[in-house]
Structure formats: C-alpha cells, structure tokens
Amino acid sequence: MNQDVYHVIGVMSGTSLDGVDLAYCRFDSGKGWQFEIIEAETIPYPLYWKEQLRNSVALSQEKLQILDKTYTHYLSKIIADFIQRKNIVVLDAVCSHGHTVLHQPENGITYQIGNLPELSSLLMQTVVCDFRKQDVKLGGQGAPLVPIGDRMLFGTYEYCLNLGGFANISSEIECRRIAFDICPVNIVMNMFAEKLGQPFDKDGAWAASGALHVKLLSSLNELSYYSKLPPKSLGLEWVQEKVLPLISKYKLSEIDVLRTFVGHIVTQVSNVVKPGTSILVTGGGAHNTFLMHEFRSEVKACFIRPERLIVDYKEALVFGLLGVLKMRQETNCLQSVTGAKMDHSSGEIYPFKID
C-alpha cells in the first residue's frame, strides 16, 4: 500500500547553467496533494562545469558516456553534501532530473547525464531519475514534464509560466493539460551577460539600458518554430543552430542584444496567453525586474510572482513530485503535453541495496 507522506529531495539542472537546484520537500497525498519546501539551495556551477555542459552537444557518444560518469560522481557529492549540511535524516528518495546534453525528440533522442544507477550507491539512497527517456520512446517530446505538477500543485492559476533556460507554459484547456516551450530565455540572456562579465543580467539593468533592434526582433519572431502547434519543445541544439547565428548576423552590442531579446520573449509570451488571465511566474527570469515590467506593460494579463522558494525551486519541487508518483506507479507524464502514445509513469527507480 502506498504511504500518504513522502520526504524527498528534488534535484534540477537547467539549460541556463545557473547551477544545481536542490529542494528537500514534504508531500502529503492524504487530502489532495499538499507540499512544503523544507530546505532549498542552488549550488552554482564552477566555470569548468559550465564549459563542459555547454560544449557537451558536440561530443561523441563515447565522450558523452565518460562525461555522464564524471557528472554522476560530481552530482552525488553535491547532493550528499546538501543532505549532511541540512541534517536530513528522513528521506524516502532523491528524485533527480540530471542535466540535458542532447534533446532531439524528432530523432527519438533525449539524453540526461547524471542518471546512472551508481548514483544510488554513491548516495546510499533510493534514487528516482531519467524521467524523459520513456516518453520519447513512446513517441513524445520528453518535455515539458513539469505540467503534471502545475495541475496537481498550482491548478488555481490559469497559466503556469516558467522562465528558465527556456520559457515554458502550461494551462488547462477542455480538461486537458496543454504545455510547451515558448522560446529561449536565460539560455541566451546569460550568454550575453557573461560576455559583459556577470553570470546574468541582474534585475535586467543592462537590457533596460539597451536599444531595441527592430530588424533582429523581427527576424527572431519569424523563426519557424513559433508557427508550429504543440506538442513542441526546444533544446540547446536549436539555439545554437537557429538563434545564435541570427543574433551574430547583426553585430550588435551585448546590451542591445539583451534589450532586443527581452522584446522577443515578451512578444512570444503575449502570443500564447489570453488577456485578463492569471499567470503564475517562476524561474530565474521572474527576478528580472525589467522583463517583468515589460510583461505587465505589454501583455494584458495578471502576472503573479509567488514566494521566493517557489519562484526559485518550483522545478526541483515538481521533479520531487514526479519521483513520488513514479514510486506509487501513478501517471507523472501527460500525453496531452508531450504527444506520447499514452499517459504513463516515467522514470527509473534505483533502490539502495546494502551488499
């Protein structure tokens, strides 16, 4: 019989390369799904790992496997240190997304490193991970996966918008959860902030001081992805192939690129939300004061930024929930979102075994 209360650690590493998000959470299924984020922390990536992960898309299969093993050990140390420092004693599982290095669902490929079975033995904990692979095998996009959590934990909002490496959104339409990646956000913005010497554009100050370049904005908005119907998702490969060459064509200053890309994000979000609706906004982009100002000025909807723990750790929280649902053998991946053949319970469970 399934238990009602679970204590898990959700672990998330996104394409923006901010670092590893860890959230120690309590879930209670007794009276509908309730949650509490007890402890949470982001461990920033050092320059070495930023470069390794950013360049991973170009690696051979053999070198990717080596990187996978190395990253799994690195990730285990981060998680073990979190458990020790936060004095976590009650723990049912570590539920880890890993880090996406390849995402080509149209070719039946998605690959998240850090999901090797040895993560369980290194941590001496049950691990639930590798949530995307099964969905792609079932013909789905393998993304986005967070919308099941949007439905179960944040269903009072008409839209849930996450501004991470990519902007993704989910909503309930005719009793079906619909979700997709809208456009790049921090995966591009952070690249240009780093050229200016900072990991990100704090409060969007650089973007606010830049000039909007109309031709670049128009070119970005004309990319064919935006005319496709969902289910659809984006990856680093698409950014490198379609977006970065387009930006470099115009030879703009980093500040003007940042300003123009904010305009691009606002345009694409405005194209998919209905006026007068309530939108829960989370992810690193929710801290970009200028971006949020532009949303509220240009998009006729109510943008709601929740408490900081939810803004920063909603994805880690939801991957914790995905792990709990997998342990209960309940649906954690929605056909209506990913385009898979059916709803299913995705992920791998690696129980810790004492030899």
N, C-alpha and C positions, 0 to 999 in steps of 0.2 A: 504493500500500500504506500502511495506517495505521502510524504510528510507535508505539513502546511507551511512551516517556516524554514527558510534556507538562508545561510550566510555564505556569500561567495565574493570573490574578487573578480571584477570585470576589468579586462586589460585591452587597451586600444592603441594602435599606432596608425595615424592617418597619413595621407599623401602630402600634407603640408609640412611634414617632418618637424613639427614642433617638439615632439618627444613622445614618451610612452605615458599614457594616461592610465592610472590605476584607481579603482573605486571599490572600497570594501562596503558591501551593501547587504541589507536585510530585506528579504522578500517574504510576504505573508499572503498566502492564497486563500486564507480562511473566509474572508468576506470580500471577495473581489481582490484583485491584485493591488496590494499596498507595498510601498517601498520606503527605505530610509538609506541615505548615503551616510555611512558612519564615519569613514575616513576616506580621503581622496588626495591625490598628489600627481603632479606631472613631473617626470624626470626628463629634462631636456637632452636631446642627442648631442654628443660632442661632435666636433667638425668631422672627425674620422668616419663616424657612422652616418652622418648626413651625406657625405660624399659617396660612401658605399651604397646606400639605399637609393640615392638619386641616380647613380650610374648603373644600377642593377639591371635595368631593362635591356642593356646592351650585352649582358654576359651570356656565355654559352651555357647549355644545360648542366654541364659538368661543374662549371664555376658557380652556378646558382646553387647547386646542391652543397658545395663547400660553404658558400655564404649562409645557406639555411642552417647548417650545423653550427657554424660560428655564432650566428644571430640567436639561435635557440639557447646556447650557453649564456650569451650576453643578457638575454631576456630573463633567463632563470635567476641570474644574480640580482637584477633589478627587482623582480617580484619577491625573492627571498629576503632581500634587504627591507623591502616595504613591510613584509609580514613581521620581521623582527623588530623594526623601529616602532611600528604601530602596536606592538604587543598583541597580535591577532592570534587568538587561541581557538575560537570556534570557527571552523571553516569547512564547508561541505565540498567546495571545488574552486579551482581557478578557471575562469572562463575567458579564453584569450582569442582575440581576432587575429593576432600575428600582424605581419606587415606585407601589404600587397606589392609584389615586384612585377607581376605580369597580370594584365586583365584584358583578355581578348575573347569575350564570350561568343562572338560571331565565329570564332575558330575553335570553340569548345575548350578554351584555355582560361584558367584563373589560378594563380599561384601566390599563396601567402606563406612567407617564411616564418619560422619560429613556432611551427605547429608539429614538430617531430614528437613521437611518443616519448622520447627520453626527457622531455620537459617535465613529465610526471615524476620520474625517478630523481631528477635533479632537484625538484622542489619537495619531494616526498609528500605530494598532494595529488588528489584526483584532478585531472585536467580535462576540460571540455573545450574543443577548439576546431579549427578548419571548417568553418561554417559555410563557406561559399562553394566548395568543390562539388558537392552533391547536387546543388541547384543547377549548376552549369551542365552536369551530366544529364539532368532531366530537361535540358533544353532552355533553361532560364538564363538570365543575365548574371546570376550570382550576386546581384546588387540591385537596389539597396536592401539591406537586411534590417535596418532599424525600424521600419514602419510597423512591424508587429508590436514593438514597444510603444510606438506612438499611439496605436489603437488601445493597447491594454493599460497604459500608464498615463497617457495625456490626451485621452479621447474627447475631452471637453472643448478642445480647440478645433477650429475648422481646418486649420493647416498647421503642420509642424515643419518649420524651415530650419535646416541646419547649415551653418556657414562655416564649413571646414575647408579641407583642401578643395572640395567642390561644394557647390550649393546643391542640396537635395531637399525635396519636399514630399510630403505625403498628406493625403486627405481621404475622407470617406465619400465615395460617390456611388449612390444607389446601392448601399450596403456592401460595397466592395472597397477595400483599401487600395488606392492607386498611389504610386510613388515613382520617382525617377530623379536622376541627376539633372539639374538645370544647366549649370555652367561652371567653369572653374572659378575659384575664389582665391584662397590662400596659397594654393599650389603655384599660382602665377604671382600674386601680390608679394609673397615672401621672397621670391627670387629677385625681384627688383629692389625690395627693401635691403636685401643682403648686399646688393651692389652699392648701396649707399652706406653700408657699414653697420646695419642693425638687422636682427633676425626677423623683424616685422615692422610695419608702419604704425607706430604707437598712436592710438586714437585717430588714425587716418590723417595725421597732421601734414605729411608730405603730399598725399593725394589732394587735400584741401587747398594746398598752395599751388598746385599744378594747373596746367591749361588743358582743357578737353580738346582732343584732336578729332574732329568730326569725321575725317576720312577713315582713320583707323577704327573708330567706333562703328561706322557703317560696315566696314569690312568684317569686323568681328561678328556683328549681328547677322551677317549674311551667311555665316558658316552653315553648311547643310544639316548638321546635327540638330539645329534648333527647329527645323521644319519636320523632323521625324516625330511620330507618335510614340508614346510609351507602350510597352516597357523599353527603357533605354538606360544606358549607364556610360560613364566616362572613366578614363584611366590616364596615367602619365603618358602612355604612348601617344594618345590623341593630342594631348597638349604639345608634346614635342614635335609632332608631325604637322599639326594644323595651326596652333595658336602662336607659338614662339616665332616661326618663320614670318608670320604675318606682322607681328609686332616689330621684328628686326627690319622689315622692309621700309618702315617709315623713319628709322634712325632718330627716334625721339629721346629726350632726356628721361631718366628713370622717373622723375617726379611727374612728368606729363603722361608717361605710361600708366602710373598708378592712378592718376586722375581719370584717365580715359577708361581704365579697366573698371573703376567704380561705376562709371556711367554704363558700361556694358552689363555689369551684374544687376544694376537697378532695372535696366531695360528688360533683361531676360526674366527676372522675378516678376516684374509688372505684367509680363505676357502670360503668366500662368496662374495668377491669383485673381479672385473676384473682388470687386470693390465692396467695402463695408464689412469684410470678414475679419475674424480674429486669427492672428498668426503668432504662434509660439516660436521665438527665435533663439537658437542656441548655437554653440560652436564659437571658435575664436573670432570669427568675423562679427559676432554680436558685440564685441568690445571696441569695434572700430566706430568711434563716435561720428566721424564724417559719413561713413557708409549708412549708419542708422539714420542720420539726419536726412540723407538723400532719399532713403526709403520712405520716410514719413512725409517728405515734401512732394515726392513724385508719384507715390503709389497710394491710392485712396483706400487704405485698409488700416487696421489697428495692429501695429507690431508690438508684441509683448515680450519683454526680456525678463525671464524668471530670476530666482535667486542664483547667485554665482555658482554654487555647486552644481546646479542643473545645467546652467549655461556651459560650464567647462567640462562636465563629466557625464552628460546625457548619453553619449555613445558608449562609454565604458559601462555605465549603468545598464544600458539595454543589452550589451553583449553578456553581462551577468545574467540578465533575464533569459536570453537565448540559451545559455548553458543550463539554467534551471529547467526550462521547457524541454530541452533535449534529454536531461536526466529523467524527466517524467514521461518521455516519449510522446510529447504533445507537439502540435504544429508550432514551428517557430519561423517558417518561411512561407510566404503567401504567393500563390500562383498569380493572383491579380496584380502583384507588384513586379515580380521578376519575369513572368511569362513562362515559367516552368510548366510541365505537364499536369502538375497537381500541387496542392498544399502538401507540405511534408515537414518532417522533423530532421533538421540538418545538423551536421557536425560529427565529430569523433569524440568518444569518451575513453580516456586513458586512466583507468583506476590505478592508484598507487598500490603496489604489491610489495610486501616485505618478503624477501627471499629467505 
